[in-house]
Amino acid sequence: MFVSRPAVHPVEAPPLTDAAENPPRVMMKDIQGMPGTPGGLVLRLCQFIFAAAALSVMTSTSDFTSVTAFCYLVAAVILQSLWSLSLAFVDIYALLVKRCLRNSRAVCLFTIGDGRSSPICVDGREICIMYTLTFAAACASAGITVLISNDLNICSENHCTSFQTATAMAFISWFALSPSFLLNFWSLASR
């Protein structure tokens, strides 16, 4: 049986054309608030500061452990502060070495981290953690503070001001997380 063999013929590179026909590629400008920008660093630091403030105010009271919603808030802001601080370090590094963090894997990691942190499967369902965790914990704590102060009128026996302050700080931390998540998601979706 006679089989033909493929032949490899070298191909010359096409001649260069002038810039009018093939304009140079331009990278998209960094939008402030995206990872690796000064705005992104400010958002991460705000998330960390307000989460740490909520944690310190809540743990300064002696009776926060008696209410499950307040324990939930403490756990949520601990996770939020650790996540935000670690990404703030990444932003600082990127700014110092003048690196762009628009790598699709990095943006995907940041988006998943802001939106979920890590997926947990329970009975075949995925439970979202970071974005909804902070918001749910702040809402649960707000409900308990309203119950204690307005409905039961027992603020004199509790630390209502501290509870309300910690809840407000958790909401502010969530509001600072929202633009980070949305900008990362938009950057990921526009690829």
C-alpha positions in Angstrom: 0.0 0.0 0.0 1.4 3.3 -1.1 0.5 6.2 1.3 1.4 9.8 0.6 3.1 11.8 3.2 2.2 15.3 4.2 4.6 18.0 3.2 5.4 21.0 5.3 6.0 24.2 3.3 7.3 27.2 5.2 5.1 30.3 4.9 6.5 33.7 4.9 5.1 36.3 7.3 2.9 38.8 5.6 4.5 42.2 5.1 3.8 44.9 7.8 1.1 47.4 6.9 0.8 50.9 8.1 -1.0 51.7 11.3 -4.0 53.2 9.6 -5.1 49.8 8.3 -4.3 47.9 11.6 -4.5 50.3 14.5 -2.7 49.1 17.6 -4.8 47.2 20.1 -5.9 49.3 23.1 -6.5 47.8 26.5 -9.6 48.8 28.3 -9.1 51.3 31.0 -9.3 50.2 34.6 -12.5 51.3 36.2 -12.0 52.5 39.8 -13.3 49.8 42.1 -12.0 46.9 40.1 -9.2 44.7 41.6 -5.8 46.3 41.3 -7.0 49.9 41.2 -6.8 52.5 44.0 -10.6 52.5 44.1 -10.6 48.7 44.5 -8.2 49.0 47.4 -10.3 51.7 49.0 -13.4 49.5 48.8 -11.6 46.5 50.3 -10.2 48.6 53.1 -13.7 50.0 53.8 -15.1 46.5 53.9 -12.4 45.4 56.3 -12.7 48.5 58.5 -16.4 48.3 58.9 -16.5 44.5 59.4 -13.8 44.8 62.0 -15.7 47.7 63.7 -18.8 45.6 63.8 -16.9 42.7 65.2 -15.2 44.8 67.9 -18.4 46.6 68.9 -20.4 43.3 69.1 -17.7 41.4 71.0 -17.4 44.3 73.5 -20.8 43.4 74.9 -20.9 40.5 77.4 -24.3 39.1 76.3 -24.1 38.9 72.5 -23.6 35.1 72.8 -27.1 34.7 74.2 -28.7 35.6 70.8 -28.1 33.4 67.8 -28.4 36.2 65.3 -25.6 38.1 67.0 -23.4 35.1 67.0 -24.2 34.7 63.3 -23.2 38.4 62.8 -19.9 37.9 64.5 -19.1 34.8 62.3 -20.1 36.7 59.2 -18.0 39.8 59.9 -15.0 37.6 60.8 -15.2 35.9 57.4 -15.9 39.3 55.7 -12.9 40.9 57.4 -10.5 38.1 56.5 -11.6 38.0 52.9 -11.5 41.8 52.5 -8.1 42.0 54.2 -6.6 39.3 52.0 -7.8 40.9 48.8 -6.6 44.3 50.1 -3.1 42.8 50.3 -3.5 41.5 46.7 -4.6 45.0 45.6 -1.6 46.6 47.4 0.8 44.2 45.7 -0.8 44.8 42.3 -0.5 48.6 42.8 3.1 48.4 44.0 4.4 46.2 41.1 2.0 48.0 38.6 0.3 44.7 37.7 -3.1 44.5 36.1 -5.6 42.1 37.7 -7.8 41.7 34.7 -6.7 38.1 34.2 -9.8 36.1 33.7 -8.9 33.6 36.4 -8.2 36.3 38.9 -11.4 38.1 38.1 -13.3 34.9 38.3 -11.8 34.1 41.7 -12.6 37.6 43.0 -16.2 37.4 41.7 -16.8 34.0 43.1 -15.2 35.0 46.4 -17.2 38.2 46.7 -20.4 36.4 45.6 -19.9 33.1 47.4 -16.5 32.8 49.0 -16.8 29.1 48.6 -19.8 26.9 47.6 -21.1 24.5 50.2 -23.4 21.7 49.0 -26.1 20.6 51.4 -28.6 18.0 50.1 -27.6 18.8 46.5 -28.2 22.5 46.9 -25.5 25.1 46.8 -25.5 27.7 49.6 -24.0 31.1 48.8 -21.8 32.5 51.5 -20.0 35.8 51.4 -22.3 38.4 49.6 -25.4 37.0 51.1 -23.9 36.0 54.4 -23.0 39.5 55.4 -26.4 40.8 54.3 -28.4 38.0 56.0 -26.4 38.4 59.3 -27.0 42.2 59.3 -30.7 41.7 58.6 -31.1 39.1 61.3 -29.3 41.3 63.8 -31.4 44.3 62.8 -34.5 42.3 63.5 -33.4 41.3 66.9 -32.4 44.9 67.8 -35.8 46.1 66.7 -37.4 43.4 68.8 -35.4 44.3 71.9 -35.7 48.1 71.6 -39.2 48.7 70.1 -41.3 45.6 70.8 -40.0 44.4 74.2 -38.8 47.7 75.5 -35.9 46.1 77.4 -33.1 48.3 76.2 -32.3 49.3 79.7 -31.3 45.6 80.5 -29.4 45.1 77.2 -26.7 46.9 75.1 -29.1 48.1 72.5 -26.8 50.9 71.3 -23.9 48.5 70.8 -26.1 46.0 69.0 -27.5 48.7 66.7 -24.0 50.1 66.0 -22.6 46.7 65.2 -25.6 46.0 62.9 -25.1 49.4 61.1 -21.4 48.6 60.6 -22.2 45.3 59.1 -24.7 46.9 56.7 -22.0 49.5 55.7 -19.5 46.7 55.1 -22.1 44.9 52.9 -22.7 48.2 51.0 -18.9 48.4 50.4 -18.9 44.8 49.2 -21.7 45.4 46.7 -19.7 47.6 44.2 -16.8 45.2 44.3 -19.0 42.2 43.5 -20.9 44.0 40.8 -17.8 45.4 39.1 -16.0 42.0 39.1 -19.1 40.3 37.8 -19.5 42.9 35.1 -15.8 42.5 34.1 -16.2 38.8 34.0 -19.4 38.9 32.0 -18.0 41.4 29.4 -15.2 39.0 28.4 
